[in-house]
Amino acid sequence: MRDELLAKYRGKWVAVHKGRIVSVADDPLSIMEQALAEDGYAYTNKVGDEDKIVIRQRRVSFPYDDTYSPTPLPRMAAVIHNFQRTKSKTVADAIPDTGADVTCLPIDD
């Protein structure tokens, strides 16, 4: 698709998913929402600068624990990797990042 993209969108940010253009804009933030809506993954880049910039977005959905008080939140088991020391730790009850600007939790958590 590169030749087609260069001809039409040089210097623009594009999100491509399964061989189709899903969003085009002058800045990367303007295409993020649509890029993430495409099955949780879209290739995003600035046309003509592909060798300089690589961005991939992923969306992951987590089941919410409805029994958690005061409000439900996602909980899961996770493995935390420390690649510098090649060690890892398994956490049985982690709260994944929900993408919220601010997350408030009880101090015990």
Protein Blocks (a to p, Z undefined) as FASTA:
>chain_A
ZZmmmmmmgoiacddeehiafbdcfbfklmmmmmmmngoiacdddehilmmpccdddddd
ddddfkbcfbdcdddddddddfknopacddfbdcddehiabdcddfkZZ
